[in-house]
Amino acid sequence: MAKKIRDSKETAGFALGKENYKLLAIGFAIIVLGFILLAGGGSNDPNVFSEDIFSFRRLTIAPVLLLVGFIFEIYAIMKKPKEDQ
């Protein structure tokens, strides 16, 4: 009887496990890095066109990094937490 009460209290905690939250933080850091790489490339003078907006970093690396970060977030949420025995 006491075992069932204790089990119900243990499952009433967080929805995800500790490892899931660590993975979520890693995925969030990847997404932030992607947005940082995506930023910039503008010109101070509106009459001057800047070719920096078409750089390889902004057109390829940053979007791929963002996609990987969002997929990593989905994995972190869907990963089944380990059961302690």
C-alpha positions in Angstrom: 0.0 0.0 0.0 2.8 2.4 0.9 4.6 1.6 -2.3 1.6 2.7 -4.5 1.4 6.0 -2.7 5.1 6.7 -3.2 4.9 5.7 -6.9 2.0 8.2 -7.5 4.0 11.0 -5.8 7.1 10.3 -8.0 5.1 10.5 -11.2 3.5 13.8 -10.2 6.7 15.7 -10.8 8.1 17.1 -14.0 6.8 15.9 -17.4 10.2 15.2 -18.7 13.3 13.7 -17.2 16.6 15.5 -16.3 18.3 14.2 -19.4 15.5 15.6 -21.6 15.9 19.1 -20.1 19.6 18.9 -20.8 19.0 18.0 -24.4 16.4 20.8 -24.7 19.0 23.3 -23.4 21.5 22.0 -26.0 19.0 22.3 -28.8 18.1 25.8 -27.7 21.8 26.7 -27.8 22.1 25.3 -31.4 19.0 27.4 -32.4 20.5 30.6 -30.9 23.8 30.0 -32.7 21.9 29.6 -35.9 20.1 32.9 -35.5 23.4 34.6 -34.6 24.9 33.3 -37.8 21.9 34.5 -39.7 22.1 38.1 -38.4 24.0 41.0 -39.9 25.0 41.8 -43.4 23.2 45.1 -43.6 24.6 48.4 -44.8 24.7 51.6 -42.8 23.9 53.6 -46.0 20.5 52.7 -47.5 21.7 53.9 -50.9 24.5 51.3 -51.0 23.7 47.6 -51.7 25.7 45.1 -49.6 26.5 41.7 -51.1 27.2 40.4 -47.6 23.5 39.3 -47.3 24.2 36.6 -49.9 27.1 35.0 -48.0 27.4 31.2 -47.7 27.1 31.5 -44.0 23.6 33.2 -44.2 22.2 31.1 -47.1 23.5 27.7 -46.1 25.1 27.2 -42.7 22.6 29.2 -40.6 19.4 27.6 -42.0 20.8 24.1 -41.8 21.9 24.8 -38.2 18.4 26.1 -37.4 16.8 23.0 -38.9 19.1 20.7 -37.0 18.3 22.6 -33.8 14.6 22.3 -34.2 14.9 18.6 -35.0 17.1 18.1 -32.0 14.4 19.8 -29.9 11.7 17.4 -31.1 14.0 14.5 -30.3 14.7 15.9 -26.8 10.9 16.1 -26.1 10.1 12.7 -27.6 12.9 10.8 -25.9 11.6 8.5 -23.3 13.2 9.3 -19.9 15.1 6.5 -18.2 13.4 4.8 -15.4 15.4 4.5 -12.2 15.1 1.2 -10.4 
